[in-house]
């Protein structure tokens, strides 16, 4: 029996003697890859899948496994090529076509996704989830081609039993089309939705965003309505699915400079995700947010001495010299022009107080994105702060995942002049 002990893989780097002396077959490497993948050791698995394919480029299981390994770590763009190779092998089963379809969906290739599902359906009936995803993909692809109403009219027939409400499909299609850069289709769909519900504050603002309207901040009514509707799934979406870690890293940057504060303001506190990170600084912690539903979750989480529903600049203006630290995680993305916010923050801070904020990376000054959020250039943030502030720290990082790629941003720590 062949000694497999030499097949140990450490951090995806195989010992040189393995490459020089091993006599393992493609199937041997495939077995090692599958075991590593099943254990969640994806770097090791990819090395072994690649080794198997070097020996047998036609080994469909290795192409499939490599693609699924990338899918498991949300590296969707990297997953497509091996999944496509697996689906192209002779006699590829329906499941392999469906795996390719899912990869194409996650990269925004909705027409390709629908076609892959249709190839799978020609081999065997689609499972319920696959059928519903196929219906979404074909609907989105038809919208991109320019036929919003026709796409929505066909959706129910494509989805069959278990079809989602057409308003749900339209709302999610609008967001997804915007994320993947299909602004024209998103605008047409947004206009269709707004015509049906003229009082929809969320859709009205987002239609402005995808249409390139000149807007310098998100209307408070939009922010309140958006987060009231999003509150129940906010934590799961942002932390578990999008890998959001900005509050923890912001607190680490602050701690480099000051270890404790008497009075802290969590500006745009949302569901209270920042409270655990801020606990290390002691002091009285106040949270303020426009959304009452988000504040309900923050209250349930605990950690705050006071929670207030209100608009950020108005609250800052009404509390002169009240705080030693203002902490704004994922909050200034709803402002384009930051000059008023910095002025209000300066008024609410005591001399020497800190203002720390996160921004999405932009160019020039600031840009309204199709998501309704604003991106800011680092140089603009410093310019908006103006005199009376010192930039103590700044760090660039991936704020979270969205679509097929991480959202790049910056963390800033400013100190008010003493």
LOVEX-380765 format. One record per residue: x, y, z of N, C-alpha, C in turn; residue in three letters. Coordinates in steps of 0.02 Angstrom, whole numbers, padded with zeros to 5 digits, always signed. Atoms other than C-alpha are relative to their C-alpha. Last residue first. Layout:
<sites>
XYZXYZXYZALA/...
</sites>
This chain:
<sites>
+00009-00015-00071-00357+03585+01125-00006+00076+00009UNK/-00053-00041-00030-00384+03551+00941-00016+00016+00072UNK/+00016-00071-00003-00509+03415+00901+00056+00038+00035UNK/+00001-00030-00067-00429+03248+00863-00017+00074-00006UNK/-00017-00071-00004-00468+03148+00706-00003+00023+00073UNK/+00004-00023-00069-00463+02958+00686+00024+00073+00001UNK/-00034-00063-00015-00503+02895+00511-00009+00016+00075UNK/+00017-00020-00069-00548+02722+00448+00042+00061+00017UNK/-00051-00026-00045-00543+02694+00261-00031+00014+00068UNK/+00015-00061-00036-00640+02597+00131+00058+00021+00044UNK/-00059-00031-00030-00638+02457+00006-00020+00065+00034UNK/+00008-00072+00004-00796+02356-00024+00058+00032+00037UNK/+00002-00039-00062-00743+02177-00051-00011+00074-00014UNK/-00064-00027-00022-00789+02095-00216-00008+00036+00067UNK/-00055+00047+00008-00918+01987-00301+00065+00023+00031UNK/-00005+00027+00067-01077+02074-00244+00057-00050-00003UNK/+00062-00018+00034-01038+02159-00080+00006-00022-00072UNK/+00008+00026+00068-00909+02106+00048-00067+00024-00029UNK/+00047+00056+00002-00865+02212+00199+00000-00026-00071UNK/+00051-00011-00052-00754+02357+00253-00048-00060+00006UNK/+00063+00022+00028-00599+02302+00157-00053+00004+00055UNK/+00017+00071-00010-00457+02406+00227-00063-00017-00040UNK/+00041+00026+00055-00369+02574+00223-00011-00074+00010UNK/-00015+00068+00024-00307+02647+00387-00048-00019-00056UNK/+00041+00017+00059-00296+02823+00456+00022-00069-00025UNK/-00010+00067+00027-00230+02893+00619-00047-00010-00059UNK/-00045+00041-00040-00207+03054+00714+00016-00067-00033UNK/+00009+00070+00019-00280+03177+00588+00051-00042+00038UNK/-00062+00035+00017-00278+03343+00680-00016-00072-00017UNK/-00004+00073-00008-00432+03454+00681+00070-00023-00017UNK/+00027+00020-00065-00462+03639+00710+00001-00074+00012UNK/-00040-00022-00057-00441+03689+00529-00034-00022+00065UNK/-00023-00068-00003-00529+03587+00396+00042+00016+00062UNK/-00012-00013-00071-00623+03426+00425+00024+00072+00010UNK/+00065-00016-00031-00691+03433+00247+00008+00015+00075UNK/+00018-00068+00020-00513+03440+00179-00065+00022+00034UNK/-00044-00046-00037-00462+03286+00279-00016+00073-00017UNK/+00019+00004-00071-00613+03192+00213+00042+00048+00041UNK/+00059-00042-00011-00576+03255+00037-00021-00001+00073UNK/-00022-00070+00000-00400+03185+00040-00059+00047+00013UNK/-00032-00015-00064-00469+03015+00092+00021+00074+00004UNK/-00073+00004+00006-00586+03013-00058+00030+00020+00067UNK/-00040-00061-00011-00767+02984-00009+00074-00014-00012UNK/-00071+00017-00007-00900+02859-00063+00040+00065+00003UNK/-00049-00045+00029-01084+02895-00031+00070-00027+00011UNK/-00053-00022-00045-01223+02769-00004+00048+00047-00037UNK/+00027-00054-00041-01383+02757-00106+00050+00024+00052UNK/+00028+00027-00062-01331+02587-00172-00034+00052+00043UNK/+00066+00026+00016-01308+02663-00345-00034-00031+00061UNK/+00000+00066+00031-01165+02764-00273-00070-00024-00013UNK/+00061+00037-00018-01163+02951-00239+00000-00065-00039UNK/+00040+00027+00056-00983+03012-00257-00061-00037+00028UNK/+00046+00053-00020-00874+03119-00145-00044-00019-00058UNK/+00024-00022-00066-00719+03226-00172-00045-00056+00027UNK/+00020-00070+00004-00612+03165-00317-00019+00025+00069UNK/-00049-00042+00033-00610+02976-00298-00026+00072-00003UNK/+00022-00032+00061-00699+02858-00181+00056+00040-00031UNK/-00051-00033+00042-00663+02735-00042-00030+00028-00064UNK/-00013+00041+00058-00806+02699+00079+00046+00038-00047UNK/+00025-00023+00065-00789+02795+00241+00011-00054-00052UNK/-00018+00043+00056-00769+02750+00425-00032+00028-00063UNK/+00052+00016+00049-00768+02876+00566+00027-00047-00053UNK/-00022+00055+00043-00674+02924+00723-00057-00021-00044UNK/+00054+00017+00045-00696+03093+00809+00027-00054-00047UNK/-00012+00036+00062-00583+03118+00959-00065-00012-00039UNK/+00041+00059+00012-00588+03247+01099+00013-00030-00069UNK/-00041+00061+00001-00442+03364+01132-00039-00063-00012UNK/-00067-00010+00027-00558+03506+01183+00042-00063+00005UNK/-00041-00040-00045-00732+03437+01220+00069+00010-00031UNK/-00058+00028-00034-00832+03374+01073+00030+00050+00049UNK/+00022+00048-00051-01009+03426+01025+00057-00031+00039UNK/+00038-00033-00052-00956+03584+00932-00019-00047+00057UNK/-00046-00043-00037-00820+03495+00835-00036+00034+00057UNK/-00039+00043-00044-00945+03360+00786+00048+00041+00043UNK/+00043+00020-00055-01064+03492+00718+00037-00044+00050UNK/+00012-00059-00041-00927+03570+00613-00043-00018+00061UNK/-00060-00014-00039-00871+03399+00552-00010+00061+00045UNK/-00008+00052-00051-01049+03354+00502+00062+00013+00043UNK/+00047-00015-00054-01075+03519+00412+00006-00051+00057UNK/-00021-00060-00036-00916+03491+00310-00047+00017+00058UNK/-00012+00015-00071-00954+03311+00263+00015+00062+00042UNK/-00038-00056-00027-01035+03340+00092+00007-00010+00076UNK/-00049-00015+00052-01094+03170+00033+00047+00053+00025UNK/-00014-00071+00012-01179+03104+00189+00048+00005-00059UNK/+00064-00029+00020-01258+02931+00206+00004+00076-00007UNK/+00015+00021+00068-01086+02849+00204-00068+00025-00024UNK/-00008-00058+00043-01054+02953+00361-00009-00019-00074UNK/+00052-00051-00008-01132+02812+00463+00008+00058-00048UNK/+00047+00012+00055-01035+02651+00435-00059+00049+00003UNK/-00016+00058+00041-00952+02672+00606-00055-00009-00053UNK/+00049+00003+00055-00966+02846+00681+00020-00055-00048UNK/-00016+00062+00036-00884+02856+00854-00053-00010-00054UNK/+00056+00012+00045-00882+03025+00940+00021-00055-00048UNK/-00010+00042+00060-00762+03026+01087-00066-00004-00038UNK/-00072+00007+00008-00744+03152+01230+00018-00042-00062UNK/-00031+00065+00010-00924+03211+01227+00076+00004-00007UNK/+00026+00054-00042-01040+03349+01289+00041-00064-00002UNK/-00050+00018-00049-00957+03509+01230-00018-00059+00043UNK/-00067-00030+00004-01115+03566+01142+00046-00023+00056UNK/-00040+00024-00057-01260+03443+01142+00071+00027-00003UNK/+00036-00009-00063-01401+03515+01034+00040-00021+00061UNK/+00010-00072-00011-01288+03537+00883-00032+00014+00067UNK/-00065-00029-00016-01233+03356+00893-00007+00074+00018UNK/-00019+00023-00066-01413+03297+00899+00066+00030+00022UNK/+00042-00034-00049-01463+03405+00752+00018-00020+00071UNK/-00024-00069-00006-01315+03343+00651-00041+00039+00052UNK/-00068-00007-00026-01355+03160+00685+00021+00073+00011UNK/-00044-00013+00058-01544+03154+00667+00068+00021+00026UNK/-00008-00068+00025-01636+03081+00816+00048+00003-00059UNK/+00018-00002+00071-01691+02931+00916+00005+00071-00024UNK/+00042-00056+00021-01595+02925+01079-00015-00007-00074UNK/+00013+00008+00071-01517+02782+01176-00051+00052-00022UNK/+00057-00038+00027-01437+02809+01346-00005-00013-00075UNK/+00030-00035-00056-01320+02711+01459-00060+00041-00022UNK/+00009-00073+00005-01283+02589+01320-00029+00027+00064UNK/-00065-00033+00003-01210+02413+01338-00004+00075-00003UNK/-00028-00028-00061-01369+02317+01300+00067+00034-00012UNK/-00070+00022-00005-01414+02204+01154+00032+00024+00064UNK/-00001+00071-00019-01601+02228+01183+00071-00026+00007UNK/+00023+00003-00069-01582+02417+01181+00001-00072+00025UNK/-00055-00024-00042-01480+02408+01022-00018-00004+00074UNK/-00050+00054-00002-01616+02301+00942+00060+00020+00042UNK/+00029+00055-00039-01750+02427+00988+00049-00057+00006UNK/-00011-00015-00070-01635+02565+00924-00030-00054+00045UNK/-00070+00017-00014-01636+02484+00752+00016+00013+00074UNK/-00005+00073+00001-01827+02488+00751+00072-00023+00014UNK/+00025+00027-00063-01828+02670+00805+00006-00076+00003UNK/+00047+00055+00005-01719+02718+00658-00020-00026+00069UNK/+00064-00021+00027-01639+02890+00659-00054-00054+00005UNK/+00014+00027+00067-01498+02838+00774-00068+00026-00022UNK/+00053-00037+00034-01412+02898+00932-00009-00028-00069UNK/+00010+00018+00070-01313+02796+01057-00056+00041-00030UNK/+00063-00020+00030-01244+02864+01220-00002-00023-00072UNK/+00009+00013+00072-01105+02779+01317-00071+00017-00022UNK/+00072+00000+00015-01050+02848+01487-00009-00006-00076UNK/+00037-00061+00010-00870+02804+01527-00073-00011-00017UNK/+00036-00023-00058-00771+02646+01502-00043+00061-00016UNK/-00019-00069-00015-00653+02635+01353-00035+00026+00063UNK/-00068-00004-00028-00656+02445+01339+00019+00070+00024UNK/+00003+00013-00071-00846+02447+01316+00069+00008+00033UNK/-00008-00062-00037-00827+02530+01146+00003-00011+00075UNK/-00067-00027+00014-00796+02367+01052+00013+00063+00041UNK/-00052+00042-00031-00947+02285+01135+00070+00027-00010UNK/-00001-00003-00073-01059+02436+01095+00053-00046+00031UNK/-00062-00030-00025-01012+02449+00911+00006-00003+00076UNK/-00058+00043+00015-01143+02326+00847+00065+00028+00029UNK/-00047+00003-00055-01279+02423+00937+00061-00043-00012UNK/+00020+00054-00046-01424+02391+00820+00048-00008+00058UNK/+00035+00057+00028-01398+02558+00732-00022-00050+00052UNK/-00018+00062-00036-01274+02668+00826-00034-00061-00028UNK/+00026+00049+00047-01282+02811+00701+00011-00070+00027UNK/+00041-00038+00046-01167+02913+00812-00023-00044-00057UNK/+00002+00045+00058-01102+02810+00957-00050+00030-00049UNK/+00060-00001+00042-01065+02953+01077+00010-00049-00058UNK/-00007+00025+00068-00940+02927+01218-00067+00004-00036UNK/+00065+00001+00034-00922+03021+01382+00010-00017-00073UNK/+00054-00011-00048-00781+03001+01509-00068-00006-00031UNK/+00038-00061+00013-00656+02921+01392-00056+00007+00052UNK/+00065-00005-00035-00521+02790+01414-00031+00068-00015UNK/+00024+00062-00028-00366+02722+01328-00067+00003+00034UNK/+00032-00015-00064-00320+02861+01208-00031-00064+00027UNK/-00012-00069-00019-00200+02855+01060-00029+00018+00068UNK/-00070-00016+00009-00179+02674+01006+00017+00068+00031UNK/-00037+00021-00060-00349+02638+01083+00075+00011-00007UNK/+00010-00050-00052-00432+02740+00944+00043-00017+00061UNK/-00037-00061+00019-00357+02628+00811-00006+00054+00053UNK/-00072+00014-00007-00415+02471+00901+00041+00061-00018UNK/-00016-00004-00071-00590+02544+00919+00074-00013+00013UNK/+00001-00070-00019-00597+02573+00732+00019+00009+00073UNK/-00063-00029+00023-00544+02393+00701+00003+00074+00017UNK/-00056+00028-00039-00683+02323+00810+00066+00033-00020UNK/-00002-00027-00068-00814+02440+00736+00060-00025+00041UNK/-00026-00068-00009-00764+02401+00555+00001+00023+00072UNK/-00040-00001-00062-00787+02211+00561+00026+00071+00015UNK/-00011-00069-00021-00920+02174+00429+00036+00002+00068UNK/-00064-00001-00037-00903+01999+00358+00019+00070+00021UNK/-00044-00049+00033-01042+02023+00228+00066+00011+00037UNK/-00004+00009+00073-01144+01868+00268+00052+00045-00032UNK/-00008+00070+00020-01123+01847+00456+00011-00009-00075UNK/-00055+00034-00033-01089+02027+00507+00011-00070-00027UNK/-00062-00038+00000-01192+02135+00390+00059-00039+00028UNK/-00022-00020+00067-01334+02020+00343+00070+00030+00002UNK/-00017+00060+00038-01353+01934+00511+00029+00019-00068UNK/-00060+00031-00028-01345+02098+00607+00023-00060-00041UNK/-00060-00041+00009-01467+02189+00493+00063-00036+00024UNK/-00051+00042+00031-01601+02054+00478+00067+00035-00007UNK/+00002+00069-00025-01729+02125+00599+00054-00044-00030UNK/-00027+00011-00067-01678+02306+00568+00003-00073+00021UNK/-00059+00044+00004-01698+02315+00379+00021-00026+00069UNK/+00019+00060+00037-01872+02393+00366+00054-00054+00002UNK/+00057+00031-00034-01837+02519+00504-00019-00065-00035UNK/-00024+00040-00055-01667+02544+00424-00056-00027+00044UNK/-00043+00055+00022-01735+02598+00257+00020-00044+00058UNK/+00042+00053+00029-01878+02702+00328+00041-00061-00020UNK/+00044+00028-00052-01763+02802+00443-00042-00058-00028UNK/-00042+00039-00046-01628+02826+00311-00044-00033+00053UNK/-00023+00062+00032-01756+02878+00180+00039-00043+00049UNK/+00060+00043+00006-01842+03004+00295+00018-00066-00034UNK/+00014+00035-00063-01671+03074+00343-00060-00047-00005UNK/+00052-00032-00040-01638+03114+00158-00012-00039+00065UNK/+00061+00040+00002-01472+03040+00098-00053+00034+00044UNK/+00008+00044-00058-01344+03177+00076-00064-00040-00009UNK/-00059-00004-00043-01271+03288-00060-00007-00037+00066UNK/+00025+00005-00069-01388+03243-00204+00061+00002+00045UNK/-00045-00040-00042-01359+03286-00388-00029+00004+00070UNK/+00025-00065-00022-01453+03144-00474+00051+00036+00044UNK/-00054-00049+00000-01354+03004-00557-00022+00070+00020UNK/+00008-00045+00057-01505+02898-00606+00053+00055-00002UNK/-00020+00037+00060-01453+02755-00491-00006+00044-00062UNK/-00070+00024-00003-01452+02872-00341+00020-00034-00065UNK/-00045-00057+00010-01612+02966-00384+00072-00024-00004UNK/+00006-00015+00071-01702+02799-00401+00043+00061-00017UNK/-00044+00046+00036-01632+02754-00230-00005+00010-00076UNK/-00070-00020-00007-01711+02910-00156+00047-00045-00041UNK/-00009-00066+00029-01885+02878-00224+00073+00022+00003UNK/-00009+00005+00072-01874+02693-00187+00012+00067-00033UNK/-00061+00038+00015-01843+02719-00002+00012-00002-00075UNK/-00059-00044-00011-01972+02857+00019+00065-00035-00019UNK/-00054+00042-00025-02112+02751-00059+00064+00042+00005UNK/-00021-00025-00065-02254+02876-00077+00058-00039+00030UNK/-00030-00067+00003-02275+02851-00265+00025+00026+00067UNK/+00002-00022-00069-02303+02662-00247+00034+00069+00005UNK/+00048+00042-00037-02346+02588-00417-00008+00024+00072UNK/+00066-00013+00029-02260+02727-00515-00054-00039+00036UNK/+00023-00064-00028-02113+02712-00394-00068+00019-00029UNK/+00020+00009-00070-02092+02528-00436-00029+00064+00029UNK/+00059+00044-00001-02091+02556-00624-00026-00009+00071UNK/+00056-00041+00023-01971+02702-00606-00065-00039+00001UNK/+00017-00047-00054-01855+02593-00502-00058+00045-00019UNK/+00038+00037-00050-01863+02456-00634-00020+00045+00058UNK/+00065+00017+00030-01812+02576-00771-00043-00037+00050UNK/+00040-00061+00003-01675+02648-00660-00069-00014-00029UNK/+00022-00016-00068-01609+02474-00617-00044+00062+00000UNK/+00053+00047-00017-01605+02426-00802-00027+00015+00070UNK/+00057-00015+00043-01507+02583-00844-00059-00046+00016UNK/+00036-00059-00022-01391+02564-00695-00062+00014-00041UNK/+00050-00006+00053-01338+02385-00731-00046+00059+00017UNK/-00015-00052+00048-01179+02402-00627-00050+00008-00057UNK/-00039+00025+00056-01182+02238-00533+00007+00049-00058UNK/-00064+00026-00024-01235+02316-00368+00044-00021-00058UNK/-00044-00056-00017-01371+02416-00455+00069-00023+00021UNK/-00021-00031+00064-01447+02262-00537+00046+00059+00013UNK/-00050+00042+00032-01447+02175-00368+00025+00030-00066UNK/-00063-00003-00038-01536+02315-00276+00055-00038-00036UNK/-00025-00069+00003-01672+02337-00408+00068+00005+00035UNK/-00030-00010+00067-01693+02149-00426+00030+00069-00005UNK/-00066+00030-00002-01721+02136-00238+00036+00006-00067UNK/-00043-00035-00048-01863+02261-00241+00071-00028-00001UNK/-00017-00066+00029-01940+02189-00400+00047+00038+00046UNK/-00046+00010+00056-01933+02010-00334+00022+00067-00029UNK/-00063+00022-00028-02011+02060-00169+00052-00008-00055UNK/-00030-00060-00030-02147+02158-00259+00067-00017+00032UNK/-00032-00039+00052-02181+02006-00370+00032+00064+00027UNK/+00041-00057+00018-02215+01897-00220+00037+00045-00049UNK/+00001-00055-00048-02106+01743-00224-00045+00056-00025UNK/-00020-00065+00028-02148+01590-00328-00006+00055+00053UNK/-00048-00033-00044-02163+01434-00220+00024+00067-00026UNK/+00020+00004-00070-02244+01329-00355+00054+00031+00044UNK/+00045+00054-00017-02194+01389-00528-00019+00003+00073UNK/-00013+00024-00068-02043+01502-00541-00044-00058+00019UNK/-00066+00031-00004-02045+01522-00730+00012-00031+00069UNK/+00002+00061+00040-02233+01553-00738+00067-00037+00003UNK/+00040+00051-00035-02223+01676-00594-00001-00065-00038UNK/-00033+00030-00058-02079+01773-00674-00040-00057+00031UNK/-00019+00070+00011-02152+01799-00847+00024-00034+00063UNK/+00060+00038+00020-02248+01960-00807+00016-00075-00008UNK/+00040+00012-00059-02098+02028-00713-00063-00041-00016UNK/-00037+00043-00046-01984+02008-00862-00042-00018+00060UNK/+00003+00068+00028-02111+02080-00984+00035-00049+00047UNK/+00067+00026-00010-02131+02233-00872-00006-00071-00026UNK/+00017+00008-00071-01944+02263-00860-00068-00032+00009UNK/+00072+00014-00004-01900+02233-01043-00020-00014+00072UNK/+00041-00059+00011-01732+02315-01081-00075-00011+00007UNK/+00011-00007+00072-01608+02172-01105-00048+00058-00016UNK/-00061-00030+00027-01554+02200-00925-00007+00011-00076UNK/+00000-00071-00019-01734+02167-00871+00061+00035-00030UNK/+00048-00033+00044-01734+02003-00970-00005+00075+00016UNK/-00030-00005+00067-01575+01950-00881-00046+00035-00049UNK/-00049-00055-00001-01652+01991-00712+00032+00009-00068UNK/+00036-00063-00008-01805+01883-00749+00049+00059-00002UNK/+00029-00015+00065-01698+01740-00815-00038+00066+00002UNK/-00053-00015+00048-01592+01745-00658-00029+00019-00068UNK/-00029-00065-00015-01741+01757-00540+00050+00020-00054UNK/+00051-00049+00016-01829+01611-00623+00025+00071+00013UNK/+00004-00006+00073-01670+01508-00619-00050+00053-00020UNK/-00058-00040+00020-01650+01547-00434+00002+00008-00076UNK/+00013-00069-00018-01828+01486-00404+00058+00046-00018UNK/+00052-00026+00044-01799+01325-00502-00014+00074+00015UNK/-00031-00012+00065-01635+01293-00411-00051+00031-00049UNK/-00043-00059-00006-01719+01315-00242+00033+00017-00067UNK/+00039-00062-00011-01860+01196-00291+00045+00062+00002UNK/+00025-00003-00068-01749+01060-00365-00032+00069+00011UNK/-00035-00040-00048-01734+01064-00554-00032-00006+00069UNK/+00038-00057-00026-01804+00920-00654+00040+00038+00052UNK/+00046+00023-00053-01671+00811-00738-00036+00061+00027UNK/-00024+00065-00023-01555+00820-00889-00045-00029+00054UNK/+00007+00046+00056-01639+00961-00986+00021-00071+00020UNK/+00070+00022+00003-01661+01051-00820-00012-00048-00058UNK/+00012+00048-00055-01472+01057-00799-00070-00028-00004UNK/-00035+00061+00018-01450+01137-00970-00010-00054+00053UNK/+00040+00032+00052-01586+01262-00923+00034-00063-00026UNK/+00057+00034-00032-01496+01300-00761-00042-00037-00052UNK/-00028+00058-00034-01338+01338-00860-00055-00039+00035UNK/-00016+00050+00051-01436+01452-00978+00028-00064+00032UNK/+00063+00030+00024-01513+01546-00832+00014-00055-00051UNK/+00028+00040-00054-01342+01574-00753-00063-00035-00024UNK/-00039+00062-00002-01267+01634-00917-00026-00047+00053UNK/+00017+00038+00060-01408+01761-00934+00037-00066-00001UNK/+00066+00030-00008-01387+01814-00753-00022-00039-00061UNK/+00012+00022+00069-01200+01843-00759-00067-00037-00001UNK/+00042-00046+00037-01198+01943-00597-00010-00017-00073UNK/-00043-00049+00033-01050+01856-00515-00040+00047-00044UNK/-00035-00040-00050-01159+01765-00388+00049+00050-00030UNK/+00048-00045-00033-01278+01707-00525+00038+00046+00048UNK/+00014-00055+00046-01132+01637-00626-00049+00050+00030UNK/-00059-00043+00004-01074+01535-00478-00012+00059-00045UNK/-00003-00038-00062-01250+01469-00449+00060+00047+00000UNK/+00053-00051+00001-01267+01419-00632+00003+00043+00063UNK/-00023-00054+00044-01100+01329-00626-00051+00056+00000UNK/-00054-00034-00038-01162+01228-00477+00028+00058-00041UNK/+00032-00043-00050-01324+01191-00572+00052+00037+00042UNK/+00027-00058+00036-01227+01125-00722-00031+00050+00050UNK/-00058-00041+00018-01129+01013-00604-00021+00062-00039UNK/-00024-00036-00058-01290+00950-00525+00059+00045-00017UNK/+00040-00061-00010-01362+00907-00695+00026+00041+00059UNK/+00069+00007-00026-01224+00782-00726-00034+00067+00010UNK/+00005-00036-00064-01072+00813-00839-00072-00004+00025UNK/+00048+00032-00046-01079+00678-00974-00002+00034+00068UNK/+00051+00045+00029-00924+00745-01062-00042-00032+00055UNK/-00026+00068+00009-00837+00886-00966-00055-00045-00028UNK/-00015+00014+00071-00904+01061-00999+00027-00071-00011UNK/+00062+00007+00036-00989+01078-00829+00011-00018-00073UNK/+00034+00061-00023-00824+01044-00741-00063-00012-00041UNK/-00037+00058+00026-00732+01173-00847-00033-00065+00021UNK/+00015+00004+00071-00867+01302-00810+00035-00060-00032UNK/+00068+00027+00005-00852+01265-00624-00021-00007-00074UNK/+00000+00072-00012-00663+01286-00638-00070-00031-00003UNK/-00039+00037+00050-00682+01455-00726+00002-00075+00015UNK/+00036+00012+00063-00825+01520-00617+00040-00042-00049UNK/+00035+00064+00003-00750+01497-00444-00025-00016-00070UNK/-00049+00053+00010-00621+01637-00456-00034-00068-00010UNK/-00030-00011+00066-00759+01766-00480+00050-00055-00016UNK/+00044+00023+00054-00856+01692-00335+00031+00008-00068UNK/-00042-00024+00055-00722+01703-00202-00034-00020-00065UNK/+00030-00058+00032-00856+01685-00068+00046+00033-00052UNK/-00033-00058-00030-00749+01565+00035-00023+00065-00033UNK/+00006+00005-00072-00862+01416+00000+00031+00060+00036UNK/+00067-00021-00020-00879+01467-00182-00007+00003+00076UNK/+00004-00073+00006-00691+01456-00203-00069+00026+00019UNK/-00042-00027-00053-00693+01278-00135+00001+00076-00002UNK/+00040-00001-00061-00841+01239-00247+00041+00026+00059UNK/+00049-00053+00004-00739+01288-00400-00041+00006+00063UNK/-00036-00063-00003-00592+01180-00350-00049+00059-00002UNK/-00021-00011-00069-00707+01034-00313+00037+00066+00008UNK/+00058-00016-00042-00791+01048-00482+00021+00017+00071UNK/+00024-00067+00020-00627+01057-00579-00059+00021+00045UNK/-00049-00048-00027-00563+00909-00477-00018+00071-00020UNK/+00010-00008-00072-00721+00808-00507+00048+00050+00030UNK/+00055-00045-00015-00707+00842-00694-00011+00011+00074UNK/+00032+00028-00060-00537+00762-00713-00054+00048+00024UNK/+00070+00016+00016-00497+00813-00893-00038-00026+00061UNK/+00040-00061+00012-00336+00905-00847-00073-00014-00014UNK/+00056+00020+00042-00264+00744-00773-00046+00060-00011UNK/-00010+00069+00023-00092+00761-00694-00055-00023-00047UNK/-00063-00001+00037-00094+00951-00678+00014-00070-00029UNK/+00014-00022+00068-00278+00934-00631+00064+00005-00042UNK/+00036+00053+00036-00235+00829-00479-00011+00020-00073UNK/-00049+00054+00013-00103+00954-00423-00034-00056-00039UNK/-00043-00023+00055-00230+01096-00441+00051-00053-00019UNK/+00041+00003+00061-00355+01000-00334+00042+00020-00061UNK/+00006+00070+00020-00216+00972-00205-00044-00008-00063UNK/-00065+00025+00022-00168+01155-00196-00006-00071-00026UNK/-00012-00028+00067-00350+01206-00191+00067-00022-00027UNK/+00041+00035+00050-00384+01087-00046+00015+00025-00070UNK/-00030+00065+00013-00239+01155+00055-00039-00037-00055UNK/-00064-00014+00033-00303+01333+00038+00034-00066-00018UNK/+00009-00013+00071-00479+01271+00074+00065+00017-00036UNK/-00069-00022+00013-00449+01185+00238+00007+00016-00074UNK/-00003-00073+00002-00635+01178+00281+00070+00027-00011UNK/-00021-00025-00065-00627+00996+00337+00004+00076+00002UNK/+00053+00018-00048-00729+00939+00186+00016+00025+00071UNK/+00058-00043+00012-00609+01035+00075-00055-00014+00050UNK/-00016-00067-00025-00458+00949+00151-00059+00047-00007UNK/-00005+00004-00072-00536+00777+00126+00015+00069+00030UNK/+00068+00007-00026-00589+00819-00051+00001-00001+00076UNK/+00034-00064+00008-00415+00881-00095-00070-00002+00031UNK/-00027-00046-00050-00330+00726-00025-00036+00067-00002UNK/+00023+00022-00066-00447+00616-00126+00025+00046+00055UNK/+00070-00017-00006-00415+00718-00283-00027-00020+00069UNK/+00003-00071-00017-00228+00704-00257-00072+00023+00009UNK/-00027-00007-00068-00243+00516-00253-00004+00072+00023UNK/+00052+00021-00046-00358+00518-00406+00024+00005+00073UNK/+00049-00054-00005-00230+00620-00502-00055-00018+00049UNK/+00041-00011+00059-00103+00485-00464-00045+00061+00010UNK/+00071+00002-00011+00032+00487-00333-00038+00018-00064UNK/+00027+00038+00057+00210+00445-00379-00075-00006+00005UNK/+00063+00036-00009+00292+00573-00268-00020-00036-00064UNK/-00004+00073-00006+00479+00607-00285-00068-00034+00001UNK/-00057+00032+00033+00513+00786-00340-00006-00076-00002UNK/+00001-00013+00072+00346+00867-00306+00055-00039-00036UNK/+00061+00031+00027+00335+00783-00136-00002+00009-00076UNK/-00014+00069+00016+00517+00825-00099-00062-00037-00027UNK/-00032+00008+00065+00478+01010-00116+00010-00073-00018UNK/-00073+00008-00005+00357+01006+00030+00030-00015-00069UNK/-00022+00069-00003+00182+01062-00022+00076-00003+00005UNK/-00066+00007+00030+00127+01239+00020+00025-00071+00009UNK/+00001+00000+00073-00061+01259+00044+00067-00007-00033UNK/+00016-00066+00027-00047+01313+00225+00005+00003-00076UNK/+00000-00051-00052+00037+01147+00268-00011+00068-00033UNK/-00003-00065+00031-00004+00997+00160-00005+00053+00055UNK/+00019-00054-00045+00033+00822+00223+00011+00068-00035UNK/+00046-00046+00033+00045+00704+00074-00023+00057+00045UNK/-00037-00054+00031+00202+00617+00135-00045+00053-00030UNK/-00021-00048-00051+00098+00513+00254+00037+00059-00029UNK/+00028-00066+00013+00010+00433+00107+00024+00052+00050UNK/-00003-00040-00061+00120+00278+00103-00025+00070-00015UNK/-00039-00061+00006+00063+00172-00045-00004+00041+00065UNK/+00043-00060+00000+00000+00000+00000+00044+00062+00000UNK/
</sites>
